[in-house]
Amino acid sequence: MERIKGLNEYVKNEKYRKALNLPNEQEEEYTMLAQGEYNINYSFTHPKTGKKLLLRVNCGSQMHLENQIGYECHALQLLEASGRTPKVLYVDGSRKFLDHGVLVMEYLPGKALDYHTDLKYAAECLADIHSVRIPESESGLIRPENPLTAILEECEEMVKIYMDSPLGKDRMKRKIRDLLDKAWKKAKEFHMEDSPYQCCINTELNSTNFLIGGEGKSNYLIDWEKPLFGDPAQDLGHFLAPTTTFWKTDVILREEEIGNFLNEYLKCVGARFDITGLKERTKVFMEITCLRGITWCAMAWVQYQQPDKLIINESTYRKLEDYLSDGFLEKIEMFLEQ
């Protein structure tokens, strides 16, 4: 708790305790869990109900939102009917009592997804989430007009930090610029048909965002930092892209594994929504998403050199070095040229 200035006092304030029906005097103990790049999570047990809960403190926004935690909360509330996401119990994005947004949700069981054994469960989970009908009148989710262009514009914004930094290596700057130019060319050449169906998509689907219980048990998707209203193919492309699978593991999926996953996903969707052209769009999103992974790593590498960075994750820093290596960038170049 000492990582976040003022958090010890925050959990004692009357608004927080009354909203969660906690005893007036604090009895619960907060234990820090694994942290991400923009959030720190704590678990605690409710002293009255005995249920384990998760307190999430937001420390930044990839989407440059003023109320990042409120945006995450809204997506989770939209998706509650799927049974695949944690239920929200409390949200405070006011920053009135703390300099950060706060979210409390149910703590869900499970392990991180294993790409070799758990793809079936991920397919079921994503099919259920994507099948939740979001009203066309929904205005709380961001809707990119051209998703491929939006991804590449985000890439340009992120990589600028590396390109402008004297810490960035000139050779690496040239290599990343070349990859981006190829991705722009591919995006312009491909005529992306309008998706016949749109839903709430996650766009951040690495293995640790899943909680897998296994056969006959519950499987969840828990991390909703960057949801959008968009094409389910964008989620599938992000999930399958080599820059995603390699992030927390050393796995790059084979073509056969990708095909099997997509077939399982389509079987799980059934007739719940229109899947016309979904496989073709997924392939393009996979390719463009690779540049998002590379440029984010380039930006994060520079940020990790700053002494005032609030969240430092050693395993992340080591992975940044892997992604910015000549060998890995050559693999991505080959993937784009297939």
Stockholm file with secondary structure:
# STOCKHOLM 1.0

chainA/1-338         MERIKGLNEYVKNEKYRKALNLPNEQEEEYTMLAQGEYNINYSFTHPKTGKKLLLRVNCGSQMHLENQIGYECHALQLLEASGRTPKVLYVDGSRKFLDHGVLVMEYLPGKALDYHTDLKYAAECLADIHSVRIPESESGLIRPENPLTAILEECEEMVKIYMDSPLGKDRMKRKIRDLLDKAWKKAKEFHMEDSPYQCCINTELNSTNFLIGGEGKSNYLIDWEKPLFGDPAQDLGHFLAPTTTFWKTDVILREEEIGNFLNEYLKCVGARFDITGLKERTKVFMEITCLRGITWCAMAWVQYQQPDKLIINESTYRKLEDYLSDGFLEKIEMFLEQ
#=GR chainA/1-338 SS CTTSTTHHHHTTSHHHHHHTTCCSSCCCCCEECCCCSSEEEEEEECTTTCCEEEEEEECCCTTCCTTHHHHHHHHHHHTGGGSSSCCEEEEECSCSSSSSEEEEEECCCCBCCCTTTCHHHHHHHHHHHHTSCCCTTCCSSCCCSSHHHHHHHHHHHHHHHHHHCTTSCHHHHHHHHHHHHHHHHHHHHSCCCCCSCCEEECSCCCGGGEEECCTTSCEEECCCSSCEEECHHHHHHHHHSHHHHTTSSSCCCCHHHHHHHHHHHHHHHTTSSCCTTHHHHHHHHHHHHHHHHHHHHHHHHHHTTCTTCSCCCHHHHHHHHHHTSHHHHHHHHHHHHC
#=GC SS_cons         CTTSTTHHHHTTSHHHHHHTTCCSSCCCCCEECCCCSSEEEEEEECTTTCCEEEEEEECCCTTCCTTHHHHHHHHHHHTGGGSSSCCEEEEECSCSSSSSEEEEEECCCCBCCCTTTCHHHHHHHHHHHHTSCCCTTCCSSCCCSSHHHHHHHHHHHHHHHHHHCTTSCHHHHHHHHHHHHHHHHHHHHSCCCCCSCCEEECSCCCGGGEEECCTTSCEEECCCSSCEEECHHHHHHHHHSHHHHTTSSSCCCCHHHHHHHHHHHHHHHTTSSCCTTHHHHHHHHHHHHHHHHHHHHHHHHHHTTCTTCSCCCHHHHHHHHHHTSHHHHHHHHHHHHC
//
